[in-house]
Amino acid sequence: MVYDADESYGFAMTSKGEHATANAGFAVVLDGKAPTEYSYTVTVDGGPAILSLDETGRVTVKNADGSVANVIGAAWAVDDAGNQVPTRYEVDGSTLTQHVNHAGAQYPVVADPALECDGVFCTIMYTRSETKTIASSLTTAATLLAAGCTALGGAIAGVVCGVGASYAVDQANAALNAGKCVGLRALIYVPISTTHIVHEPCRS
């Protein structure tokens, strides 16, 4: 469903159903008159969330007790030609604001604060640049894998990183050859959650 907030922008929403696997929402920028800021109030268990923006651009979502409930992936925005649009997050209490610098873009532009954990999995997706970095050497792959595992560990207690650097390098090259990016995914509800590599379309 598409909700028109204004003539120059709107929000596209999906829901669980026959052809959808998870709830999702997207800001859709229709022309140059649209705002460059889109704010969302985040709640956990009916109360305001505690949001924390880290150096990777991801946002940790905690409940009132300080327990991690989810992670919001780094900001991304893409125009109608598939070009990346400059974007970033800002947090203020339980409000997440995505800044989208869409001037000069080919409209419409789609921007999405995406949750990294759904009801079954948590997934940390790497950007195209990060995927290229992983593909370039064992050392850089190990560094980015460690950062991804740390992020997953914030959302899934006791997560075990079961991916080696050499395997990650191979997978990153395979993903790039297919025009995709790599990510780390872990199943939530098991005694010991082990990560595995996934290939998905690049967001940024």
C-alpha positions in Angstrom: 0.0 0.0 0.0 1.2 3.5 -0.7 0.3 6.3 1.7 0.5 9.8 0.2 1.9 12.2 2.8 2.2 15.0 0.3 2.2 15.5 -3.4 6.0 15.3 -3.3 6.5 12.3 -1.1 4.8 9.3 0.4 5.3 6.0 2.3 5.1 2.5 0.8 4.2 -0.2 3.3 4.1 -4.0 2.9 2.8 -6.6 5.3 3.1 -10.3 6.0 1.1 -12.3 3.5 1.3 -14.8 0.6 3.8 -12.8 -1.3 5.6 -10.9 1.6 7.9 -12.4 4.2 8.2 -9.5 6.6 6.7 -6.1 7.3 8.6 -3.2 5.7 8.2 0.5 5.1 9.9 2.9 2.7 9.9 6.6 2.3 9.3 7.4 -1.4 10.6 10.8 -2.6 8.7 11.9 -5.7 10.3 15.2 -6.7 12.8 17.9 -5.7 10.2 19.7 -3.5 10.1 16.8 -1.1 11.7 17.1 2.4 15.2 15.9 3.0 14.4 14.6 6.5 12.1 11.7 7.5 11.5 11.0 11.1 10.2 7.8 12.8 9.3 7.2 16.4 10.6 3.8 17.5 8.9 1.8 20.3 9.6 -1.5 22.0 6.9 -3.4 23.9 4.7 -0.4 23.7 7.2 2.0 25.2 9.8 4.4 23.8 12.9 2.8 22.5 16.5 3.8 23.5 18.4 4.4 20.2 22.2 4.5 19.9 24.0 5.3 16.6 27.4 3.7 16.1 30.4 4.4 13.9 29.2 2.0 11.2 25.9 4.0 10.8 23.8 1.3 12.4 21.3 2.0 15.2 20.9 -0.2 18.2 17.4 -0.4 19.5 17.0 -1.1 23.3 14.1 -1.4 25.6 13.6 0.5 28.8 15.8 -2.0 30.7 18.7 -1.5 28.3 18.3 -4.9 26.6 18.9 -5.0 22.8 15.7 -5.6 21.0 16.8 -5.0 17.4 19.3 -3.2 15.1 18.5 -0.8 12.3 20.8 -1.2 9.4 22.9 1.7 8.0 20.9 4.2 6.1 20.5 3.7 2.4 18.6 5.5 -0.4 18.5 4.7 -4.2 17.1 6.7 -7.0 15.1 5.5 -10.1 18.3 4.9 -12.0 19.8 2.7 -9.3 22.2 5.4 -8.1 23.1 5.6 -4.4 21.7 8.9 -2.9 23.7 10.4 0.0 21.9 9.7 3.3 22.5 9.4 7.0 20.8 8.9 10.4 20.4 11.2 13.4 18.9 10.0 16.7 17.2 12.0 19.4 15.7 9.9 22.2 13.3 7.4 20.6 13.2 9.3 17.3 15.2 8.2 14.3 15.6 10.8 11.5 16.9 9.8 8.1 18.5 12.7 6.1 18.2 12.1 2.3 20.1 14.5 0.1 18.1 13.9 -3.0 18.9 17.0 -5.0 19.8 16.1 -8.6 18.6 12.5 -8.2 16.4 10.8 -10.8 13.0 10.5 -9.1 11.5 8.6 -7.4 14.0 8.0 -4.6 13.4 5.2 -2.1 14.9 5.4 1.4 14.5 2.7 4.1 15.4 2.4 7.7 15.6 -1.4 7.7 15.5 -3.6 10.8 18.2 -6.3 10.8 16.2 -8.7 12.9 12.8 -10.2 12.0 11.0 -12.9 13.8 13.4 -15.6 12.8 16.8 -14.2 11.7 19.2 -11.3 12.4 21.1 -10.2 9.3 24.0 -7.7 9.0 24.3 -6.7 5.4 27.6 -5.2 4.2 27.6 -2.3 1.6 29.0 -2.7 -1.9 32.2 -1.0 -0.7 32.5 -3.2 2.4 31.9 -6.3 0.2 34.7 -5.2 -2.1 36.9 -4.8 1.0 36.1 -8.3 2.2 36.8 -9.6 -1.2 40.2 -7.9 -1.4 42.2 -9.7 1.4 42.0 -12.1 4.3 43.0 -9.4 6.8 40.3 -6.9 5.8 37.7 -9.8 5.6 38.6 -10.8 9.2 38.2 -7.3 10.4 34.8 -6.7 8.8 33.6 -10.2 9.9 34.6 -9.4 13.5 32.6 -6.1 13.3 29.6 -7.9 11.9 29.7 -10.6 14.6 29.9 -8.0 17.3 26.8 -6.2 15.9 25.0 -9.5 15.7 26.1 -10.3 19.2 24.3 -7.2 20.5 21.0 -8.5 19.2 21.5 -12.3 19.8 23.2 -13.2 23.0 25.8 -15.9 22.6 26.1 -15.8 18.9 29.0 -17.7 17.5 30.8 -16.6 14.3 31.1 -19.7 12.2 32.5 -18.0 9.0 36.3 -18.1 8.2 38.0 -15.2 6.4 39.0 -17.3 3.4 35.5 -18.5 2.9 34.2 -14.9 3.2 36.7 -13.7 0.6 35.4 -16.3 -1.9 31.8 -15.5 -1.1 32.3 -11.8 -1.4 33.9 -12.2 -4.9 31.0 -14.5 -5.9 28.5 -12.0 -4.7 30.2 -9.1 -6.6 30.3 -11.2 -9.8 26.5 -11.6 -9.4 26.0 -7.9 -8.8 25.2 -8.5 -5.1 26.6 -7.9 -1.6 27.3 -10.3 1.2 25.9 -10.3 4.7 26.1 -12.3 8.0 22.9 -14.1 9.1 22.1 -15.9 12.3 19.0 -17.8 13.5 17.6 -16.3 16.7 15.9 -19.0 18.6 18.5 -21.8 19.1 20.8 -22.5 22.0 23.9 -21.5 20.0 23.3 -19.3 17.0 26.0 -19.7 14.3 26.4 -17.2 11.5 26.4 -18.0 7.8 27.0 -15.9 4.6 24.1 -14.7 2.5 24.0 -12.9 -0.9 21.5 -10.1 -1.4 21.0 -7.0 -3.6 23.2 -4.2 -2.4 21.5 -1.3 -0.6 24.4 1.0 -0.8 
